[in-house]
Amino acid sequence: MFEPLFVRRYGRSLVVLFALCWSVTGLGAADIDRFQGQWFGMGVSETPGQTGPYEVRELDILIRTQDDQGFVLTSTMVALAPSLDQEELLRARTLDFHPSDNPNRWAAQTSCDSYMQDACAWARVDDNTLVVTTFALMADGRSETQTYRRTLIGQTMVLSFSRVVDGQIVRTVTGTLTKQ
């Protein structure tokens, strides 16, 4: 029977260990489980080209895993700026992500209706970062991409958000959240 050189050299036990490690790292549910829970914190919003004032925001994120290895992400933001109108003061969104054929990749169950009716959304886990990207067409035909990077460092989640309209960054938010 033919055995590859690395099997003869390193033994079957090493090959079995390698196969086990490979199979475990391919499981999306195991990676998303690390992000599960309720997270609270504060963030600062900046608009490029403006020198201030910066908007301080309360951040609340809830991530719940599902039986199908998907997850539900609910994100709430409260702007702490009395000068803003009611629509800008509170924003909440819930996305229901289902696993794709690729490990650590999910697609949100949205209609992806064009012109801001329902943005398309995807998620992926890269190392310790959950990246959620949304894409929509605005009413005037311009494209909008929002990217949320939620990086775990111990029991802390570091948020980095950007909103890009037609290739121009129009808003960023950075913040820190703690798991409750």
C-alpha positions in Angstrom: 0.0 0.0 0.0 1.2 3.5 -0.9 1.8 5.9 2.0 2.8 9.5 1.4 6.2 10.5 2.6 4.9 12.7 5.5 2.8 9.8 6.8 5.9 7.5 6.9 8.0 10.3 8.4 5.7 11.7 11.0 3.4 8.8 11.6 -0.4 8.3 11.4 -1.1 9.9 14.7 0.1 13.3 13.5 -2.0 12.9 10.4 -5.1 12.2 12.6 -4.3 15.1 14.8 -4.0 17.4 11.7 -7.3 16.1 10.4 -9.1 16.8 13.7 -7.7 20.3 13.9 -8.7 21.0 10.3 -12.3 19.8 10.9 -12.7 21.8 14.1 -11.5 25.1 12.6 -14.0 24.7 9.8 -17.0 24.8 12.0 -18.8 28.2 11.8 -20.9 27.6 15.0 -17.9 27.2 17.2 -16.4 30.5 16.0 -19.7 32.6 16.4 -20.3 31.2 19.9 -17.4 33.3 21.2 -19.4 36.5 20.2 -22.7 35.3 21.7 -24.2 37.4 24.5 -25.2 40.9 25.5 -22.6 43.6 25.1 -22.9 47.2 26.4 -20.5 50.2 25.8 -19.8 53.6 24.4 -18.6 54.8 21.1 -17.6 58.0 19.3 -18.9 59.0 15.9 -16.8 61.1 13.6 -17.7 62.6 10.2 -14.6 63.2 8.0 -13.9 66.8 7.2 -15.6 68.0 10.4 -13.5 69.0 13.4 -16.3 68.4 15.9 -18.3 68.1 18.0 -18.0 64.4 18.0 -21.1 62.4 18.8 -21.0 60.1 21.8 -23.1 57.0 21.4 -24.4 54.3 23.8 -24.0 50.9 22.2 -26.0 47.7 22.9 -25.4 44.5 20.9 -27.1 41.2 21.4 -25.9 38.1 19.6 -27.8 34.8 19.9 -26.8 31.6 18.2 -29.4 29.4 16.5 -29.8 25.7 16.1 -29.0 25.9 12.4 -25.5 27.3 13.2 -26.7 30.7 12.3 -27.2 33.7 14.6 -29.4 36.7 15.3 -27.7 40.1 15.8 -29.6 43.0 17.3 -27.7 46.3 17.5 -29.1 49.4 19.2 -27.4 52.8 19.2 -28.4 55.9 21.2 -26.8 59.2 20.2 -26.2 61.3 23.2 -26.6 64.6 21.4 -29.7 66.7 22.2 -29.2 68.7 18.9 -30.2 65.6 16.8 -33.7 64.9 15.7 -35.6 61.9 17.0 -34.8 59.7 14.1 -31.0 60.2 14.6 -31.2 59.7 18.4 -32.1 56.0 18.4 -31.3 53.3 15.8 -32.0 49.7 16.2 -31.7 46.8 13.8 -32.0 43.1 13.9 -30.5 40.7 11.3 -31.1 37.0 11.1 -28.0 35.3 9.7 -28.0 31.8 8.2 -24.9 29.8 7.4 -23.5 29.7 3.9 -21.7 26.8 2.2 -18.4 28.4 3.4 -17.2 28.0 7.0 -17.6 31.1 9.1 -19.7 32.9 6.5 -23.4 33.8 6.9 -26.0 35.7 4.9 -28.8 37.7 6.4 -32.4 36.8 5.6 -33.3 40.0 3.8 -35.1 40.7 0.6 -32.1 42.7 -0.7 -34.6 45.1 -2.2 -32.9 47.9 -4.0 -33.1 51.6 -3.1 -32.8 51.3 0.7 -35.9 49.3 1.3 -33.9 46.3 2.7 -30.1 46.2 2.5 -28.2 43.0 1.7 -26.1 41.8 4.7 -23.3 39.3 5.1 -21.2 38.2 8.1 -17.9 36.4 8.5 -15.5 35.6 11.3 -11.9 36.4 10.7 -9.7 35.3 13.7 -11.2 37.3 16.6 -13.3 39.7 14.5 -16.9 39.4 13.5 -17.3 41.4 10.3 -20.8 42.4 9.2 -21.2 44.2 5.8 -24.3 45.7 4.4 -24.9 47.0 0.9 -27.8 49.1 -0.4 -28.7 51.5 -3.2 -29.9 54.9 -2.0 -33.0 56.6 -3.5 -30.8 58.8 -5.7 -28.9 55.7 -7.1 -25.7 56.1 -5.1 -24.4 53.0 -3.3 -23.9 52.6 0.4 -21.7 50.1 2.2 -21.6 49.8 6.0 -19.0 47.7 7.6 -19.0 46.7 11.3 -15.9 45.1 12.7 -16.4 43.6 16.2 -13.1 42.4 17.6 -12.9 40.3 20.8 -10.1 41.0 23.3 -10.9 38.9 26.4 -14.3 40.0 27.7 -14.1 43.2 25.7 -15.5 43.9 22.2 -13.9 46.7 20.2 -16.2 48.2 17.5 -15.0 49.8 14.3 -17.7 51.0 12.0 -17.6 52.8 8.6 -20.3 54.1 6.3 -19.1 54.6 2.7 -21.3 56.3 0.1 -20.1 56.1 -3.5 -16.6 55.3 -2.4 -16.3 58.2 0.1 -16.2 57.6 3.9 -19.0 59.7 5.4 -19.1 58.4 9.0 -16.9 56.3 11.3 -17.7 55.0 14.8 -15.2 53.5 17.2 -16.1 52.1 20.6 -15.6 49.5 23.3 -18.2 47.2 24.7 -18.2 44.8 27.7 -19.9 41.5 27.9 -22.7 41.4 30.5 
